[in-house]
Amino acid sequence: MLHKKIRIPEKKTIALVAHDHKKDDLLAWVYKNKDLLKDHNLLGTGNTASLLSERTGLKVKAMISGPLGGDQQIGAMISESKVDILIFFWDPLEAMPHDPDVKALFRISTLYNIALATCPTTANYLISSPLYQSSYEVEIVDNGHILNVGHRDKKKS
């Protein structure tokens, strides 16, 4: 599998997502870290984005609800290098009907080498890193090459 380098900008795009039983935890974390988040582009799945915007005053762009495809929307954005950090407070004790979507979102985050936090402690580590406030380079899977290889294979048939 081929890789390519991309530059993560100083102003990050951060996806904020939480399962129902973790929304209050995410809200408290975002509120506590408003000053560190306000200069970045924020987005989230439906209800979570609305809740965060209303309660913190931050502008959080809303995707559709997670169970209705919002997790997949964010995953697509990650594969297009349009999301730099995913903060997803998930509930490991609660089975969700869209668990396969959540697993896919974690998989795509790892595949495209973006920062991923699933709890407040890890999220704190991310935003306290010197990389959070600066531009830096990462290596990701070269999806253009994968698409081209598949396309060439089809032509040969």
NORTAWO-V163134 format. One record per backbone hydrogen bond with DSSP energy under -0.5 kcal/mol. CO is the residue of the C=O (numbers start at 0). NH is the residue of the N-H. E is the energy in kcal/mol with one decimal. If there is no record, write none. Layout:
# NORTAWO-V163134
CO:NH:E
CO:NH:E
This chain:
# NORTAWO-V163134
1:141:-2.7
3:139:-3.1
5:7:-0.6
5:137:-2.6
6:8:-0.6
7:135:-1.8
9:11:-0.9
11:13:-0.6
11:40:-2.7
12:83:-2.6
12:84:-1.8
13:42:-2.3
14:16:-0.5
14:86:-3.1
15:44:-0.7
16:88:-2.3
18:21:-2.1
18:22:-0.7
19:22:-1.0
21:25:-2.4
22:26:-2.9
23:27:-2.5
24:28:-2.2
25:29:-3.1
26:30:-2.8
27:31:-2.3
28:32:-1.5
30:33:-1.2
32:35:-0.9
32:36:-1.4
33:37:-2.4
36:39:-2.1
39:41:-0.6
40:13:-3.3
41:60:-2.5
42:15:-3.2
43:62:-3.1
44:48:-3.1
45:49:-2.1
46:50:-2.5
47:51:-2.6
48:52:-2.4
49:53:-2.6
50:54:-2.5
51:55:-2.0
51:57:-0.6
52:56:-1.8
57:59:-0.8
58:41:-0.6
58:60:-0.5
60:43:-2.4
63:45:-0.9
64:67:-0.8
64:69:-2.7
65:68:-1.8
65:70:-0.9
68:72:-2.2
69:73:-2.3
70:74:-2.3
71:75:-2.5
72:76:-2.1
73:77:-2.3
74:78:-2.2
75:79:-1.0
76:81:-3.2
76:82:-0.5
77:80:-1.9
83:114:-1.3
84:14:-2.8
84:86:-0.5
85:87:-0.6
85:116:-2.5
86:16:-2.8
86:88:-0.5
87:89:-1.1
88:18:-2.2
89:91:-0.8
90:93:-1.3
92:94:-0.6
95:98:-1.7
97:100:-0.8
97:101:-1.8
98:102:-2.7
99:103:-2.1
100:104:-2.1
101:105:-2.4
102:106:-2.3
103:107:-2.7
104:108:-2.0
105:109:-1.9
106:110:-2.8
107:111:-2.3
108:113:-2.4
109:112:-1.4
110:140:-0.8
114:85:-2.8
116:87:-2.8
117:89:-0.7
118:122:-2.3
119:123:-2.6
120:124:-2.0
121:125:-2.3
122:126:-2.3
123:127:-1.2
124:128:-0.6
125:128:-1.0
128:131:-1.3
128:132:-0.6
129:132:-0.6
130:133:-1.2
135:7:-3.7
137:5:-2.7
137:139:-0.5
139:3:-2.7
140:142:-1.4
141:145:-1.7
142:146:-2.5
143:147:-2.4
144:148:-2.8
145:149:-2.3
146:150:-2.3
147:151:-2.8
148:152:-2.6
149:153:-1.8
150:154:-1.7
151:155:-1.7
152:156:-0.9
